[in-house]
Amino acid sequence: MINQSPSLAVDLAGLKLRNPVMPASGTFGYGAEFSPYLDLNELGAIVTKGISLNPKAGNPTPRVAETSSGMLNAIGLQNVGIDTFVREKVPFLEKLKTPVVVNFFGNTLEEYIQVADKLSDIDVVSAVELNISCPNVKQGGIVFGTEPCAAAQVVSEVRRCLDKPLIVKLTPNVTDITVMARAVEEAGADIICCINTLTGMSVDIHSQRLRLANGTGGLSGPAIKPVALRMVHQVVQAVSLPVIGVGGIMTAEDALEFLLVGAQAVQVGTANLVNPGSMAEIVEGIRGFCCEKNIDNIQDWIGTLKV
């Protein structure tokens, strides 16, 4: 008999989700922007765009360019800043039944600590997602997430400020992502999210100019899925923490592939920009797959890759 109501619930180090699908930071605004297109309470969680200590205007335009099977963005982490976020965005989030995850970042260790401290006092925030793909302006511009000691230091300091589940989002722009994963695990991360965008560039042969004013940008979309899938599989094998898979997920089948290699949950990014209702369709697609395969609980699928 085919099960008509499989359980899609997952538990990520105390972050309990009704299903394993959530948006990737930066592709879903602060949540309210997508409320006309799907029921936010049907998602596993809401993940806000990255928040910094002070407002950021972002990079000059043009800052988005379409590529083969994907897109490049150099938005520059534009956001309203933590104080405006608390004042103007949190009231809407408080009305939701879905767990809220706030992505945040800083350009110095001190900025990370200050934002983390402010987030620790916001009741509606169920978990935080630490973006370490930012340059440390006090250390010559080295990206926190590309050097194990720098990554461990920021994770350790943020951990001291928070008693909420701490997700650390890893950059793929490293030689060995498992080294970074183990470093943040030892420093106190509860959950690992991978991957962030891949650095890329696009040029216009007619104008002989760069397509992005910033020069380079982050590549996302279907083009990066094989890379993301490989890195998620590697990280799952390297650490004992739950892993959230992200990178090129456009369909339920894509999401199921990440779950198959061991991700406990997934984030959907570029697909939201193509189809604002894509995550609802992905949730239903996962549910339909479980019914078809007579899978009673999504946990019976996660990490069952045969190698």
C-alpha positions, -999 to 999 in steps of 0.1 A, spaced: 0 0 0 14 34 -10 18 58 19 -2 90 12 12 111 40 50 105 43 68 125 70 91 151 56 102 165 89 139 169 97 158 180 128 190 200 123 207 201 156 175 213 173 162 233 144 130 214 137 116 218 101 83 205 88 101 197 55 137 200 43 132 229 19 142 265 25 154 295 4 190 303 0 200 337 15 199 366 -9 173 351 -32 142 356 -10 145 391 4 133 392 40 104 369 34 76 393 29 85 399 -7 76 363 -16 44 361 5 21 368 -25 35 338 -44 34 310 -19 24 301 16 55 308 37 42 285 64 45 255 41 83 259 38 108 242 61 122 276 71 127 311 60 162 323 54 167 361 52 192 379 30 224 387 47 224 413 75 253 434 85 260 458 114 254 489 92 233 493 61 250 485 28 241 500 -6 258 472 -25 279 473 -57 273 496 -86 252 484 -116 252 463 -137 254 437 -111 236 407 -126 244 388 -158 228 358 -173 251 329 -182 247 295 -197 225 275 -173 229 300 -145 236 336 -135 263 358 -121 256 383 -94 276 410 -77 249 425 -56 274 433 -29 254 421 1 230 451 0 209 452 31 191 475 56 214 468 86 206 450 118 188 479 135 164 485 106 160 448 102 148 445 138 125 476 136 110 470 101 114 434 91 110 414 123 73 423 129 63 405 97 85 375 105 69 372 140 35 365 123 49 333 107 47 297 120 78 288 100 112 289 117 132 320 108 170 317 100 189 350 97 220 351 76 246 376 87 281 388 80 308 413 88 340 427 74 358 424 107 357 400 136 342 427 158 313 433 133 304 396 133 303 396 171 282 428 173 256 414 149 255 380 166 250 397 199 220 416 186 205 385 169 208 365 202 180 387 217 155 383 189 130 356 199 116 350 164 151 340 152 152 302 154 188 299 141 215 320 125 235 314 93 270 327 94 283 339 60 321 336 61 326 345 24 336 380 33 370 398 33 386 405 67 395 442 61 418 442 91 438 412 78 447 424 43 414 414 28 417 376 32 383 360 30 373 345 64 361 313 47 392 305 27 416 302 56 409 275 83 422 295 112 403 327 103 371 307 98 376 289 131 382 322 149 350 339 137 329 308 143 343 304 179 337 341 187 302 340 173 294 308 192 302 325 225 275 351 218 247 327 208 227 299 223 207 294 190 217 268 164 246 281 144 248 273 107 280 281 89 278 286 51 310 275 33 325 290 2 334 266 -26 363 288 -36 389 268 -17 413 240 -25 397 214 -1 363 222 14 365 194 39 394 212 56 371 242 61 343 220 72 363 203 99 377 236 111 343 252 117 330 219 132 358 220 158 351 257 164 315 252 174 293 251 144 261 231 148 252 228 111 271 233 78 256 248 47 274 243 14 279 257 -11 279 295 -16 284 308 -52 315 301 -73 335 331 -85 331 338 -122 333 365 -148 315 374 -180 325 398 -209 307 414 -239 326 409 -271 307 437 -288 314 465 -262 346 447 -252 336 454 -216 329 434 -185 292 425 -180 294 432 -143 306 466 -130 323 447 -101 343 426 -126 336 393 -110 305 378 -94 290 347 -78 279 320 -102 247 302 -93 220 281 -110 220 247 -126 255 250 -139 270 246 -105 249 217 -93 274 189 -101 301 209 -81 278 215 -52 266 179 -51 302 167 -50 312 191 -23 281 183 -1 289 146 -4 325 152 6 315 173 36 289 148 48 317 122 48 341 145 66 321 158 96 294 146 120 273 177 117 240 179 97 246 194 63 223 217 42 229 213 5 226 242 -19 237 249 -55 216 247 -86 185 231 -71 156 238 -95 134 208 -91 123 182 -66 146 157 -83 176 180 -78 167 183 -41 163 146 -38 198 141 -52 213 163 -24 193 144 2 205 111 -13 241 120 -8 235 129 28 223 164 31 196 167 58 180 197 41 183 219 10 183 256 1 168 269 -32 183 300 -47 182 310 -83 150 290 -89 131 315 -68 141 342 -93 128 322 -122 97 309 -105 87 325 -72 66 294 -64 93 269 -70 99 259 -34 62 249 -29 65 228 -61 97 212 -48 81 203 -15 52 187 -33 75 169 -57 94 154 -28 62 143 -11 50 128 -44 83 109 -48 80 95 -13 45 83 -20 55 67 -53 84 49 -37 65 40 -5 89 60 17 72 66 50 98 90 63 122 112 44 149 100 68 147 66 51 159 83 19 186 107 33 221 94 29 212 61 11 235 66 -19 250 32 -29 287 34 -35 
